[in-house]
Amino acid sequence: MAPASLPTRLEGTAPASLPPGPEAKGPEGTAPAPPRAGEPQPSYPAPPAYAPPGGAGPEPASAAAPAAPPQPPAPVAVPPRAYVGSGPPTYDAEPTALPGADPDALDDLVPDTVLDGARYGACMVRAVSVRGDSARYRGEPRRDALLTARFGSGEHALVLVAMATGARATPGAHRAAAEVCRWIGRAVGRSHARLVEDLRAARRGDLKSGLHRLTDRSLGKLRATAAEQGLAPQEYSATLRCLLLPADPACRTRVFFGAGDGGLFRLRGGEWQDLEPRVTEVPKGEAVVGFGSPPAETPEGDRLTMDLGIPTPPSPYEPAPEPPREPFRFRASLGRPGDVLLMCTEGLAEPLRGEPELAVHLADRWSAPGPPGLAAFLADAQVRVKGYADDRTAAAVWEA
């Protein structure tokens, strides 16, 4: 008689392929009869654990998977703010009065706000010009002008950002600022091929001398226009600040140039750096002993004649002296990934230097990866500070 077959796996017992425990055999080697009801079940020892060759023990079935490396916390977005400092400024936060218009000179109108942006090479640009709180309240035009332009195409293109501020309390200040931006734009555009070559070759000396000539020509045209209108040179003048950005991603040279006060800053590693070129101050006023004054006597001991302070009458054959001109400013720098380069007029430079809370707020807002959108950049540029109500014009460059 063939022995009875057993199932391959029983619930609660070891697999059939493992060696069974000791069991009693019936007569003639047959399998024992099943136990009767009520009798205790025979107990079998647990089978030995399987050990692979080499002596390594078995891995527990419930071994946990290796823990994933901890992820860095997501950057917390810094919310925009309407103002910083001790309190909100006195002026209304929104435009109040429009400038007066001449029906025969509607091209002379200036919008309250100008906003622009672009991406070329390894940098992304945001630019804005906003009328100040004081001008919005008084119905005066924005004295700041902004020009953004691209000359050329592909990797040979050159991006120019130019901004100017017209003289305070002069009727044609906005026109002077707009004109000097157009003149410098025309000059740079005609020379853009040579400028791109100099930028790629890092010819700092050639760049500085060439841009100095272009700046002098543009500001000289302002003085000529003032003379045509019968105005003094300072009555039709403007500051000028420019930024050159090559579109070639392999060229990270950024060149600032211009004349007049303002700000040039760099945000690196969450900290602001003031890059504004320092201008040597020319002593003004009366001479003092030991600095600029004539000696009391000659080396031979002769006393000098007393100066009675009577001014010498101007000669009819000599032109009247011109007011001192603003010195030329130039700075070339290399952009690193993550840097933010900020060029601005005095309307934003002054509160950035004078109100630490504004500098901290903009550093927090602009330290996030990538630049803000145009609307967000506009909100950042016009965060208000009590005591600063001038026009603001700014251009920021994010390095990728």
Secondary structure, DSSP 8 states (H G I E B T S, - for coil): -------S--TTS--TTS--------GGG-------TTS-------------TTS-----TT-------------------SEESSS--SS-SS--------TT-GGG---SEEEEEEEETTEEEEEEEE--HHHHHHT----EEEEEEEES-GGG-EEEEEEEEE-TT-TTHHHHHHHHHHHHHHHHHHTHHHHHHHHHHT-HHHHHHHHHHHHHHHHHHHHHHHHHTT--GGGS-EEEEEEEEES-TT--EEEEEEESS-EEEEEETTEEEE----------SS-BTTBB---SB-TT--B------------TTS---------EEEEEEE--TT-EEEEE-HHHHHHHHH-HHHHHHHHHHHTSSS---HHHHHHHHT-EETTB-S-EEEEEEEE-
